[in-house]
Amino acid sequence: MGKQKQRPGMIAVLAVFNVIVGAIFMLAAFAAPPGLEAALRFGVGALAVVVGLGLFRLQAWARYVAVGGYVLNIIVSLAETNIIGVIIAAAILAYLLISEDVKAAFAREPLASPVAVGATVEGSR
């Protein structure tokens, strides 16, 4: 068994944030007229909830999807000239990519050694 991974506090905050915002998006889909906009709101919301749960469980795939989401957030914020949105998304993106605590928390467990159990390594007798 491996050592228990430590969840950085900020990852827990981002995970909860994703779940809450995702749920709001999903609820907002029901307020939109039926069609593409409603479907997109619901889909983005569902994805945010799933990613939030994955971040909370320290799943490596969730970190990758979150990074992609924040890159898209920056692009959309730039297109809308939302400087505050760009700054916030860029700060979160930098944290996800640069923080050593985050890298360690989402690191995959090393695979077992290919040496068979019970085998001796040459020179170890």
VEXNU-442611 format. One line per 2 residues: number of its first residue (from 1); their letters; for each residue y, x, z of C-alpha. Coordinates in Angstrom, 2 decimals. Example, Ala and Ser with C-alpha at 12.3 -4.5 7.8 and 13.67 -1.06 7.14 Angstrom:
// residues 2
1> AS> -4.50:12.30:7.80; -1.06:13.67:7.14
// end
This chain:
// residues 125
1> MG> 0.00:0.00:0.00; 3.54:1.18:-0.63
3> KQ> 6.56:1.41:1.56; 8.58:-1.82:1.91
5> KQ> 11.67:-1.72:-0.31; 15.06:-2.31:1.28
7> RP> 17.22:-4.97:-0.37; 20.85:-3.82:-0.55
9> GM> 23.16:-6.41:1.02; 25.23:-6.75:-2.13
11> IA> 22.09:-7.58:-4.14; 21.38:-10.44:-1.74
13> VL> 24.97:-11.66:-2.23; 24.65:-11.46:-6.04
15> AV> 21.29:-13.25:-5.92; 22.67:-16.14:-3.86
17> FN> 25.79:-16.25:-6.06; 23.62:-16.50:-9.19
19> VI> 21.53:-19.31:-7.72; 24.61:-21.31:-6.63
21> VG> 26.50:-20.84:-9.91; 23.34:-21.60:-11.87
23> AI> 22.82:-24.84:-9.96; 26.45:-25.82:-10.59
25> FM> 26.04:-25.15:-14.32; 22.88:-27.24:-14.40
27> LA> 24.63:-30.13:-12.64; 27.64:-29.78:-14.95
29> AF> 25.31:-30.25:-17.90; 24.79:-33.85:-16.81
31> AA> 28.55:-34.46:-16.84; 28.91:-33.17:-20.41
33> PP> 28.28:-35.44:-23.37; 24.70:-35.12:-24.64
35> GL> 24.35:-32.38:-27.20; 24.56:-28.65:-27.65
37> EA> 27.15:-28.05:-24.91; 25.08:-29.86:-22.30
39> AL> 21.92:-28.03:-23.37; 23.69:-24.65:-23.21
41> RF> 25.10:-25.37:-19.76; 21.69:-26.39:-18.48
43> GV> 19.94:-23.40:-20.08; 22.47:-20.87:-18.80
45> GA> 22.30:-22.44:-15.36; 18.51:-22.34:-15.29
47> LA> 18.54:-18.70:-16.40; 21.07:-17.84:-13.66
49> VV> 18.86:-19.48:-11.02; 15.75:-17.63:-12.21
51> VG> 17.62:-14.30:-12.36; 19.05:-14.90:-8.89
53> LG> 15.57:-15.47:-7.49; 14.33:-12.36:-9.31
55> LF> 17.19:-10.26:-7.91; 16.42:-11.48:-4.41
57> RL> 12.77:-10.47:-4.87; 13.82:-7.08:-6.30
59> QA> 12.15:-7.70:-9.65; 13.11:-4.98:-12.16
61> WA> 13.31:-7.49:-15.06; 15.97:-9.45:-13.14
63> RY> 18.19:-6.38:-12.90; 17.91:-5.83:-16.66
65> VA> 18.73:-9.47:-17.42; 21.64:-9.41:-14.95
67> VG> 23.03:-6.28:-16.63; 22.84:-8.03:-20.01
69> GY> 24.48:-11.11:-18.55; 27.38:-9.15:-17.10
71> VL> 27.86:-7.32:-20.42; 28.10:-10.73:-22.13
73> NI> 30.45:-11.89:-19.39; 32.74:-8.94:-20.12
75> IV> 32.71:-9.70:-23.86; 33.50:-13.39:-23.31
77> SL> 36.21:-12.55:-20.76; 37.79:-10.11:-23.22
79> AE> 37.73:-12.75:-25.96; 39.42:-15.20:-23.60
81> TN> 41.84:-12.48:-22.40; 40.62:-13.10:-18.85
83> II> 41.44:-9.72:-17.31; 40.33:-10.76:-13.80
85> GV> 36.94:-11.81:-15.22; 36.61:-8.46:-17.01
87> II> 37.43:-6.51:-13.85; 34.99:-8.46:-11.66
89> AA> 32.14:-8.35:-14.19; 32.74:-4.65:-14.85
91> AI> 32.66:-3.87:-11.13; 29.38:-5.75:-10.68
93> LA> 27.93:-4.10:-13.80; 28.90:-0.65:-12.53
95> YL> 27.29:-1.42:-9.17; 24.04:-2.54:-10.83
97> LI> 23.93:0.56:-13.03; 25.29:3.33:-10.79
99> SE> 24.39:2.55:-7.17; 21.57:4.77:-5.91
101> DV> 20.57:2.03:-3.43; 20.17:-0.43:-6.30
103> KA> 18.22:2.04:-8.41; 15.86:2.73:-5.50
105> AF> 15.43:-0.95:-4.66; 14.47:-1.87:-8.22
107> AR> 12.40:1.24:-8.94; 8.88:0.45:-10.00
109> EP> 6.03:1.66:-7.86; 4.42:4.80:-9.29
111> LA> 1.00:4.26:-10.80; -2.02:5.59:-8.95
113> SP> -3.16:9.06:-9.81; -5.62:9.18:-12.70
115> VA> -7.93:11.32:-10.54; -10.93:9.24:-9.51
117> VG> -11.27:8.27:-5.86; -13.49:10.76:-4.08
119> AT> -13.13:13.41:-6.76; -12.09:16.87:-5.67
121> VE> -9.41:18.85:-7.33; -10.53:22.29:-8.46
123> GS> -9.90:24.87:-5.77; -9.62:22.33:-2.92
125> R> -13.09:23.00:-1.44
// end
